[in-house]
Amino acid sequence: PQVEEPVVEEVPVPVVEPEPEPTPVEEPQEPWVVRGELFHTYIMVEQGDKVVLIDKHAAHERVNFDRLKAQDYRPMVQELLIPITITPGPQERQVLLDGQEVLEGFGFQLEEFGAGSIAVRAVPDYLKTGDVEPTLLELAKKLRLTGWADPGAARDEVMHTMACKAAIKGGWVSDPAELRVLVDRVQSGEIKYCPHGRPVAVKLTKYELEKMFKRA
């Protein structure tokens, strides 16, 4: 006779939920206050027991570079009622004309003007009129040997040149509100280095100052 095997009921295995990882607690940032500028070049910030010196040109250059490099960057174009005429050397002129399509993506509109000149009919709105010619001539000089053969490297050169030329300069008298925006970007850790890799800020503690004055 056949013997029926007993039916074994399956017991569901309880699902063990993984313990959630603890959320890191961010330490509150010490309050800071802008105390002014040194030589109209370095922003002086007091924060706790230290002073932070920020190179305003380097910080602003980084802000410009990051904006130009963003994927959704769309320049605000300012059409000129009277075109700016520039007369670069033959090689520099050809470099600019060869790169018209790329330069249009950054807000420039160029065309041949005759007699070796180029007419600039539109520029990005953040670039001052007086900086248009120096920016294009410097860019053409940098790309004279390599040209646009490496599009990625050429675009980086455009961004570096424009970011530098559009940045506030050392020695300029700056609006306090503009300085505070830069300080906020640096103090938040968003900006640490300029596009060339140089630090935008240095710190000096109260103790280090006191050692200089033989107080510690």
C-alpha positions in Angstrom: 0.0 0.0 0.0 1.1 3.6 -0.8 1.9 5.8 2.3 1.0 9.5 1.9 3.8 11.8 2.9 2.8 14.4 5.5 2.2 17.9 4.2 4.7 20.4 5.6 3.3 23.9 5.8 5.8 26.6 4.8 6.4 29.2 7.5 7.0 32.7 6.0 10.4 34.1 6.8 10.0 37.5 8.3 11.6 40.3 6.2 14.2 42.2 8.3 14.2 45.8 7.3 17.8 47.3 7.2 18.3 49.9 9.9 18.4 53.3 8.4 21.8 55.0 8.3 22.0 57.9 10.7 21.8 61.2 9.0 25.0 63.1 9.5 24.6 66.2 11.6 26.0 69.3 10.0 27.8 71.5 12.4 26.4 75.1 12.2 28.7 77.5 10.5 30.1 80.3 12.6 28.6 83.7 11.7 30.8 85.9 9.7 30.9 89.6 8.8 32.6 91.5 6.1 35.0 94.0 7.6 36.1 95.8 4.4 38.7 95.4 1.7 42.5 95.6 1.5 43.9 97.4 -1.4 40.5 97.1 -3.1 41.6 93.6 -4.0 41.1 91.3 -0.9 37.8 91.1 1.0 38.4 90.9 4.7 36.0 88.7 6.6 35.9 88.1 10.3 34.6 84.7 11.4 34.9 83.5 15.0 38.6 83.5 16.0 40.0 83.9 12.5 40.1 86.3 9.6 39.5 85.2 6.0 41.0 87.1 3.1 39.3 86.5 -0.2 40.7 87.4 -3.6 37.7 89.1 -5.2 38.9 88.8 -8.8 39.7 85.1 -8.4 36.4 84.3 -6.7 34.3 86.3 -9.3 36.3 84.6 -12.1 35.3 81.2 -10.7 31.6 82.3 -10.6 31.8 83.3 -14.2 33.5 80.2 -15.3 31.0 77.9 -13.6 28.1 79.8 -15.2 29.7 79.5 -18.7 30.3 75.8 -18.2 26.8 74.9 -17.1 24.9 72.8 -19.6 21.9 75.1 -19.6 24.0 78.2 -20.2 22.2 80.6 -22.6 23.9 84.0 -22.9 21.9 87.2 -22.9 23.0 88.8 -26.1 23.3 92.6 -26.5 23.1 93.8 -30.0 25.2 96.9 -30.7 23.8 99.9 -32.6 27.3 100.7 -33.7 29.4 97.6 -34.3 32.9 97.4 -32.6 35.5 97.1 -35.3 38.7 95.2 -34.4 41.8 94.7 -36.6 43.8 91.6 -35.4 46.7 90.1 -37.2 46.0 87.8 -40.2 46.3 84.6 -38.2 44.3 85.9 -35.3 41.6 87.2 -37.7 41.3 83.8 -39.3 41.0 82.1 -35.9 38.1 84.3 -35.0 36.3 83.8 -38.3 36.8 80.0 -38.1 35.3 80.0 -34.6 32.2 82.1 -35.4 29.8 79.3 -34.6 31.4 78.5 -31.2 31.6 82.2 -30.3 28.0 82.7 -31.2 27.2 80.2 -28.5 28.8 82.6 -26.0 27.0 85.6 -27.2 29.3 87.1 -29.9 28.2 87.9 -33.5 31.1 88.5 -35.9 31.5 89.2 -39.6 34.2 90.1 -42.0 34.5 93.8 -42.5 37.1 94.3 -45.1 40.7 95.7 -44.9 41.6 92.9 -42.5 39.0 94.0 -39.9 36.2 92.2 -38.1 32.9 93.8 -37.1 31.5 92.7 -33.8 27.7 93.2 -34.0 26.6 91.6 -30.7 28.2 90.7 -27.4 27.2 88.9 -24.2 25.5 91.4 -21.8 27.8 90.8 -18.9 30.9 91.8 -20.8 31.6 95.5 -20.8 32.0 97.2 -24.1 35.6 98.2 -23.4 36.5 94.6 -22.7 35.2 93.2 -26.0 38.3 93.9 -28.1 40.8 92.8 -25.5 38.9 89.6 -24.9 38.7 88.6 -28.5 42.3 89.6 -29.3 43.6 87.6 -26.3 41.5 84.6 -27.2 42.7 84.7 -30.8 46.3 85.0 -29.6 45.9 81.9 -27.4 44.3 79.8 -30.2 46.6 81.0 -33.0 48.7 77.8 -33.0 46.0 75.2 -32.1 43.0 76.8 -33.7 39.7 74.8 -33.2 41.2 71.4 -34.0 40.3 70.2 -30.5 36.8 71.7 -29.9 36.8 70.8 -26.2 40.1 72.5 -25.4 39.1 75.5 -27.6 35.9 75.9 -25.7 37.7 75.7 -22.4 40.0 78.4 -23.6 37.1 80.6 -24.5 35.5 80.1 -21.1 38.7 80.8 -19.2 39.4 84.0 -21.2 35.8 85.3 -20.9 35.5 84.4 -17.2 38.7 86.4 -16.5 37.8 89.4 -18.6 34.3 89.7 -17.2 35.4 89.4 -13.5 35.8 92.4 -11.3 39.4 93.5 -11.2 41.8 93.9 -8.3 42.0 97.6 -7.5 38.4 98.4 -8.5 36.0 99.9 -6.0 33.3 97.3 -5.6 29.7 97.5 -4.4 29.3 96.0 -0.9 26.3 93.9 -1.9 28.4 92.4 -4.7 31.2 91.6 -2.3 28.8 89.9 0.1 27.5 87.6 -2.6 31.0 86.5 -3.4 31.8 86.0 0.3 28.7 83.8 0.7 29.7 81.6 -2.2 33.2 81.2 -0.7 32.2 80.7 2.9 29.6 78.1 1.9 32.4 76.0 0.4 30.9 76.3 -3.1 34.0 78.1 -4.4 37.5 77.1 -3.3 39.7 77.6 -6.3 39.8 79.9 -9.4 39.7 78.3 -12.8 43.5 78.1 -12.9 43.7 76.2 -9.7 44.8 79.0 -7.3 43.0 79.3 -3.9 40.5 82.1 -3.7 40.8 82.5 0.1 43.4 82.2 2.9 42.7 82.1 6.7 44.7 83.6 9.5 43.7 82.7 13.1 43.7 85.1 16.1 46.4 83.0 17.7 48.7 83.4 14.6 48.2 87.2 14.8 48.9 87.2 18.5 52.2 85.3 17.9 53.2 87.9 15.3 52.8 90.7 18.0 54.5 88.5 20.7 51.2 88.3 22.6 51.2 84.5 22.7 
